Amino acid sequence: MEDKRNTIDVNEQVSKCESLVELQEILSKNSNYYKDWKQYINRLVERKHMNYVQLSKACHCSRNTVKKWCREGAMPQNRETFLKIGLGLRLNLEEFNELLLRYGRYPRLYGKNMEDAVCLFVIRHYPSEGDAYEVYLQLKEHLLKRMREYGKGDARPLDTMEIEERLMAQESTEEFEQFICENAGSYEESYHKLAEFIQLFIKAKEENVHRFVQTNSLSFSYEKMMSALRQRGECPNRIKLILLGVNLNMSMEQINYMLSLAYMKPMCAKDNLECIIMYAVENAYLMNPAYSVESAIILQHYKQNPVLQKKCRDILAQYWEAGLYAEERETLRYLEESIGDYLKNILQELDWEEQEIFRYL
């Protein structure tokens, strides 16, 4: 509970942050978060009797990356890397989920996600020899091919509990393959609500994802992410998903709701990058009320979340009653700088070292 209260306190501090100087003070206090990861990965390495060379080979990462984890407490940048670590170190299911939830803030292994289903099967049947991550990759690619050939299947849609119970009963690779193919429809629809929510914002700009990416000079990996989400129910990269929300001018509440649709935890200010993103979004909405109006217009008819819908309608009613609605709506035409541009400027002012992040802004 102490950790949870601390996270809430830090998140609140960021929401009240008024300058980059105050933000830097918060960032400087985040060292314990990275220290926890450093201690955790070093304990694992010691327990498995590995050196850096063996760890990098087992986890399909470079030696420099592994050294940064162990010496500097640098965090893995995406969920796939956490999967590599879990499989490379042959963690059991409980350990694997702790790795994902506590350190990655990603969802636990989710049986209704096809990639996670493969991971769950491999964990239960770790090969006696060889590379567990390679086994996972080969089985995943084989199943994706079989699913395309098989189609959606005739099986009724299963809820998460049902699919996970039946998944755990599959003993052979052949049984597992048949089960996945028969329930292809359930797997393809696992992130349907998430894709729909994102699409609302993209359509509001009278664009499809390809044109949105092209018009805003963004990375085409966003297009690939959305395609994988819709067609294969593939779990998106957490940071990339958050940054897509930023580029779509979502509020903090909307980004966190989007993360919940991806079965992920809300943004956490104890992570330095997420802390900066939270600061940028909160400040952008505070300085320019037109962002609130823009997102409220988009979500005023969104029935899947009545609380969010009501807030958006209240925002529009407030501007309407104050006689500012038409004025703010006109302002929307002049939102030349997206929150993504604003975030990029902040990162540059803070001399952010990880250049990879700028590809997505």
Secondary structure per residue as TSV (DSSP state, phi and psi in degrees):
chain	resnum	aa	ss	phi	psi
A	1	M	-	360.0	-33.7
A	2	E	H	-58.0	-44.1
A	3	D	H	-64.3	-39.7
A	4	K	H	-65.6	-45.1
A	5	R	H	-61.7	-40.5
A	6	N	H	-61.9	-42.9
A	7	T	H	-61.0	-44.2
A	8	I	H	-62.2	-42.5
A	9	D	H	-61.0	-45.7
A	10	V	H	-65.1	-42.5
A	11	N	H	-58.4	-41.0
A	12	E	H	-67.4	-38.9
A	13	Q	H	-59.5	-41.4
A	14	V	H	-65.2	-40.2
A	15	S	H	-64.6	-23.8
A	16	K	T	-99.2	0.0
A	17	C	-	-66.4	130.6
A	18	E	-	-111.2	-7.3
A	19	S	S	-153.7	164.5
A	20	L	H	-66.1	-28.2
A	21	V	H	-63.8	-45.3
A	22	E	H	-64.7	-39.2
A	23	L	H	-62.4	-43.4
A	24	Q	H	-62.9	-32.3
A	25	E	H	-63.9	-40.9
A	26	I	H	-66.6	-43.2
A	27	L	H	-60.8	-37.6
A	28	S	H	-67.5	-21.3
A	29	K	T	-90.6	-0.5
A	30	N	T	-84.2	3.4
A	31	S	H	-60.3	-31.0
A	32	N	H	-63.1	-34.0
A	33	Y	H	-60.8	-44.2
A	34	Y	H	-75.5	-29.9
A	35	K	H	-63.4	-40.5
A	36	D	H	-58.4	-44.9
A	37	W	H	-64.6	-43.7
A	38	K	H	-58.9	-44.8
A	39	Q	H	-64.4	-41.0
A	40	Y	H	-63.9	-50.6
A	41	I	H	-66.9	-35.2
A	42	N	H	-69.0	-35.3
A	43	R	H	-63.3	-42.5
A	44	L	H	-62.6	-45.5
A	45	V	H	-60.7	-42.8
A	46	E	H	-65.2	-42.2
A	47	R	H	-64.7	-34.5
A	48	K	T	-88.9	0.3
A	49	H	T	55.4	50.9
A	50	M	-	-113.7	152.1
A	51	N	-	-103.7	179.0
A	52	Y	H	-61.2	-38.6
A	53	V	H	-63.4	-46.3
A	54	Q	H	-65.8	-39.9
A	55	L	H	-65.3	-43.5
A	56	S	H	-64.2	-37.5
A	57	K	H	-68.5	-45.3
A	58	A	H	-64.3	-35.7
A	59	C	T	-98.7	5.6
A	60	H	T	54.4	42.3
A	61	C	-	-129.4	160.5
A	62	S	-	-71.5	159.0
A	63	R	H	-62.7	-36.8
A	64	N	H	-62.8	-40.6
A	65	T	H	-61.9	-46.6
A	66	V	H	-61.9	-41.2
A	67	K	H	-62.4	-38.9
A	68	K	I	-64.5	-39.0
A	69	W	I	-59.7	-50.8
A	70	C	I	-79.6	-31.7
A	71	R	I	-98.0	-35.7
A	72	E	I	-109.7	-11.3
A	73	G	-	76.0	20.3
A	74	A	-	-63.3	136.5
A	75	M	-	-88.2	143.5
A	76	P	-	-57.3	145.1
A	77	Q	S	-91.9	-10.2
A	78	N	S	-153.9	167.1
A	79	R	H	-65.4	-35.4
A	80	E	H	-58.7	-38.1
A	81	T	H	-65.6	-37.7
A	82	F	H	-64.3	-36.5
A	83	L	H	-64.0	-41.4
A	84	K	H	-60.0	-42.2
A	85	I	H	-65.4	-48.2
A	86	G	H	-60.7	-44.1
A	87	L	H	-74.5	-40.4
A	88	G	H	-61.5	-36.1
A	89	L	T	-94.7	3.5
A	90	R	T	52.1	52.0
A	91	L	-	-71.3	149.9
A	92	N	-	-78.9	175.9
A	93	L	H	-61.2	-43.4
A	94	E	H	-63.0	-44.7
A	95	E	H	-65.0	-39.7
A	96	F	H	-62.0	-47.1
A	97	N	H	-67.7	-33.5
A	98	E	H	-63.3	-43.1
A	99	L	I	-57.7	-47.4
A	100	L	I	-68.6	-48.7
A	101	L	I	-73.3	-49.5
A	102	R	I	-78.4	-43.2
A	103	Y	I	-98.7	-32.8
A	104	G	I	-94.3	-18.0
A	105	R	-	55.0	30.2
A	106	Y	-	-98.4	164.3
A	107	P	-	-66.4	154.5
A	108	R	-	-60.8	169.2
A	109	L	-	-59.9	124.7
A	110	Y	-	-115.7	111.2
A	111	G	T	-60.7	-18.5
A	112	K	T	-89.7	-1.2
A	113	N	S	-98.7	127.7
A	114	M	H	-60.7	-44.2
A	115	E	H	-61.5	-42.5
A	116	D	H	-67.2	-35.0
A	117	A	H	-60.7	-41.9
A	118	V	H	-63.1	-43.4
A	119	C	H	-61.2	-43.5
A	120	L	H	-60.8	-41.1
A	121	F	H	-65.5	-43.4
A	122	V	H	-64.0	-40.7
A	123	I	H	-60.2	-40.0
A	124	R	H	-73.9	-19.6
A	125	H	T	-133.1	48.6
A	126	Y	-	-51.6	131.7
A	127	P	-	-63.7	143.0
A	128	S	S	-63.5	-30.6
A	129	E	S	-136.1	166.1
A	130	G	S	91.5	-170.4
A	131	D	-	-99.5	111.7
A	132	A	H	-64.1	-36.2
A	133	Y	H	-67.7	-37.4
A	134	E	H	-63.9	-40.9
A	135	V	H	-59.7	-44.2
A	136	Y	H	-59.9	-48.1
A	137	L	H	-61.9	-46.0
A	138	Q	H	-64.0	-43.0
A	139	L	H	-67.1	-39.5
A	140	K	H	-62.8	-48.4
A	141	E	H	-62.8	-40.2
A	142	H	H	-62.2	-43.2
A	143	L	H	-69.6	-37.0
A	144	L	H	-60.9	-41.1
A	145	K	H	-64.7	-44.6
A	146	R	H	-65.5	-37.0
A	147	M	H	-65.4	-38.5
A	148	R	H	-64.6	-37.4
A	149	E	H	-73.2	-37.3
A	150	Y	H	-78.4	-29.9
A	151	G	-	83.8	-163.0
A	152	K	S	-79.8	-14.9
A	153	G	-	79.2	166.6
A	154	D	S	-102.9	-4.3
A	155	A	S	-65.8	144.1
A	156	R	-	-65.9	150.2
A	157	P	-	-60.8	137.1
A	158	L	-	-107.1	144.8
A	159	D	-	-78.8	172.8
A	160	T	H	-59.7	-44.7
A	161	M	H	-62.7	-44.6
A	162	E	H	-60.2	-48.1
A	163	I	H	-66.2	-36.1
A	164	E	H	-72.0	-37.7
A	165	E	H	-63.1	-45.0
A	166	R	H	-72.0	-32.1
A	167	L	H	-61.3	-42.9
A	168	M	H	-68.4	-15.0
A	169	A	T	-86.9	-8.7
A	170	Q	-	-79.6	119.0
A	171	E	-	-98.0	-37.0
A	172	S	S	-106.3	160.1
A	173	T	H	-61.0	-37.4
A	174	E	H	-64.0	-45.0
A	175	E	H	-62.9	-42.5
A	176	F	H	-63.0	-45.2
A	177	E	H	-60.1	-45.3
A	178	Q	H	-62.4	-42.1
A	179	F	H	-62.1	-46.0
A	180	I	H	-62.5	-45.2
A	181	C	H	-64.9	-41.4
A	182	E	H	-65.8	-27.3
A	183	N	T	-110.5	27.5
A	184	A	H	-56.4	-37.0
A	185	G	H	-60.3	-42.9
A	186	S	H	-62.5	-39.3
A	187	Y	H	-71.2	-38.8
A	188	E	H	-67.8	-25.2
A	189	E	T	-96.0	3.4
A	190	S	T	-63.3	-29.0
A	191	Y	T	-117.1	27.2
A	192	H	H	-60.9	-45.3
A	193	K	H	-65.1	-36.6
A	194	L	H	-63.9	-47.9
A	195	A	H	-60.5	-39.8
A	196	E	H	-64.1	-42.4
A	197	F	H	-63.0	-46.4
A	198	I	H	-63.2	-40.9
A	199	Q	H	-62.2	-31.5
A	200	L	H	-56.5	-44.5
A	201	F	H	-71.2	-37.9
A	202	I	H	-68.8	-43.1
A	203	K	H	-65.4	-32.1
A	204	A	H	-61.4	-24.5
A	205	K	T	-91.5	11.6
A	206	E	T	56.2	42.7
A	207	E	-	-138.3	158.8
A	208	N	-	-95.7	174.3
A	209	V	H	-63.3	-34.3
A	210	H	H	-63.5	-47.5
A	211	R	H	-68.8	-37.3
A	212	F	H	-60.5	-46.5
A	213	V	H	-63.1	-44.0
A	214	Q	H	-66.8	-47.3
A	215	T	H	-61.3	-37.7
A	216	N	T	-97.1	10.2
A	217	S	T	52.5	45.7
A	218	L	-	-99.1	169.3
A	219	S	-	-66.7	134.5
A	220	F	T	-71.2	-4.9
A	221	S	H	-66.2	-22.2
A	222	Y	H	-62.7	-41.4
A	223	E	H	-63.1	-43.1
A	224	K	H	-63.8	-39.8
A	225	M	H	-61.7	-44.7
A	226	M	H	-66.9	-37.7
A	227	S	H	-64.0	-45.1
A	228	A	H	-64.8	-33.7
A	229	L	H	-67.2	-47.1
A	230	R	H	-75.5	-42.5
A	231	Q	H	-88.4	-30.6
A	232	R	H	-123.1	-1.0
A	233	G	-	60.4	39.3
A	234	E	-	-86.8	129.6
A	235	C	-	-61.1	124.8
A	236	P	-	-76.5	160.3
A	237	N	-	-66.6	129.6
A	238	R	H	-58.4	-52.5
A	239	I	H	-65.1	-40.0
A	240	K	H	-64.1	-38.3
A	241	L	H	-65.0	-44.9
A	242	I	H	-60.3	-44.9
A	243	L	H	-68.6	-30.1
A	244	L	H	-63.9	-42.6
A	245	G	H	-59.5	-40.4
A	246	V	H	-63.4	-46.3
A	247	N	H	-65.6	-22.6
A	248	L	T	-92.2	8.5
A	249	N	T	61.7	34.1
A	250	M	-	-73.0	153.4
A	251	S	-	-80.7	172.8
A	252	M	H	-61.3	-43.8
A	253	E	H	-60.8	-40.7
A	254	Q	H	-70.2	-38.5
A	255	I	H	-63.7	-43.8
A	256	N	H	-66.2	-35.0
A	257	Y	H	-65.7	-42.2
A	258	M	H	-59.4	-42.4
A	259	L	H	-61.8	-37.6
A	260	S	H	-65.2	-33.4
A	261	L	H	-68.7	-21.3
A	262	A	T	-94.8	9.1
A	263	Y	T	63.0	32.5
A	264	M	-	-111.1	158.4
A	265	K	-	-72.1	157.1
A	266	P	-	-61.8	165.9
A	267	M	-	-61.5	147.9
A	268	C	-	-126.9	121.5
A	269	A	T	-73.1	-7.6
A	270	K	T	-79.7	-10.8
A	271	D	S	-92.9	124.8
A	272	N	H	-58.1	-44.9
A	273	L	H	-66.1	-45.3
A	274	E	H	-64.9	-33.8
A	275	C	H	-60.5	-45.5
A	276	I	H	-66.1	-40.8
A	277	I	H	-62.3	-44.1
A	278	M	H	-59.5	-43.6
A	279	Y	H	-60.7	-45.7
A	280	A	H	-63.1	-46.0
A	281	V	H	-66.2	-47.2
A	282	E	H	-59.7	-43.6
A	283	N	H	-69.0	-39.5
A	284	A	H	-60.9	-43.5
A	285	Y	H	-68.5	-34.3
A	286	L	H	-70.5	-41.9
A	287	M	H	-77.9	-28.4
A	288	N	-	-133.9	95.2
A	289	P	T	-60.1	-15.9
A	290	A	H	-61.3	-28.9
A	291	Y	H	-63.1	-40.0
A	292	S	H	-63.2	-41.9
A	293	V	H	-66.0	-43.4
A	294	E	H	-57.0	-50.8
A	295	S	H	-71.5	-31.3
A	296	A	H	-65.5	-39.3
A	297	I	H	-61.5	-41.2
A	298	I	H	-65.7	-39.9
A	299	L	H	-104.2	6.9
A	300	Q	T	-64.7	-20.9
A	301	H	T	-111.1	15.5
A	302	Y	-	-82.4	97.8
A	303	K	T	-80.7	-15.4
A	304	Q	T	-67.4	-20.9
A	305	N	-	-133.8	88.8
A	306	P	H	-58.1	-34.1
A	307	V	H	-65.2	-47.0
A	308	L	H	-64.5	-41.3
A	309	Q	H	-60.7	-45.0
A	310	K	H	-62.8	-42.4
A	311	K	H	-59.6	-41.7
A	312	C	H	-66.3	-40.7
A	313	R	H	-66.8	-36.5
A	314	D	H	-64.7	-39.5
A	315	I	H	-61.4	-46.3
A	316	L	H	-65.8	-39.6
A	317	A	H	-63.9	-39.4
A	318	Q	H	-61.4	-45.1
A	319	Y	H	-70.4	-34.7
A	320	W	H	-65.7	-47.4
A	321	E	H	-66.0	-34.3
A	322	A	T	-80.5	-2.1
A	323	G	T	74.2	16.1
A	324	L	-	-105.0	-6.6
A	325	Y	H	-58.1	-50.4
A	326	A	H	-63.6	-38.2
A	327	E	H	-64.2	-45.1
A	328	E	H	-69.0	-36.2
A	329	R	H	-63.6	-37.7
A	330	E	H	-64.8	-37.3
A	331	T	H	-60.9	-30.4
A	332	L	G	-56.8	-28.8
A	333	R	G	-69.1	-17.7
A	334	Y	G	-112.0	21.9
A	335	L	-	-81.3	67.5
A	336	E	-	-68.4	-36.1
A	337	E	S	-93.4	116.3
A	338	S	-	-75.7	165.4
A	339	I	H	-64.3	-27.4
A	340	G	H	-60.2	-41.7
A	341	D	H	-64.8	-41.2
A	342	Y	H	-63.1	-43.5
A	343	L	H	-62.2	-41.5
A	344	K	H	-59.5	-42.9
A	345	N	H	-62.9	-40.3
A	346	I	H	-64.7	-45.4
A	347	L	H	-60.2	-38.9
A	348	Q	H	-67.7	-39.7
A	349	E	H	-64.4	-31.9
A	350	L	T	-86.6	3.0
A	351	D	T	55.0	47.5
A	352	W	-	-61.4	127.3
A	353	E	-	-83.3	-30.5
A	354	E	-	-79.2	97.1
A	355	Q	G	-68.4	-22.6
A	356	E	G	-54.1	-35.0
A	357	I	G	-63.5	-30.3
A	358	F	G	-69.3	-17.5
A	359	R	G	-63.0	-25.4
A	360	Y	G	-101.9	9.9
A	361	L	-	-121.2	360.0
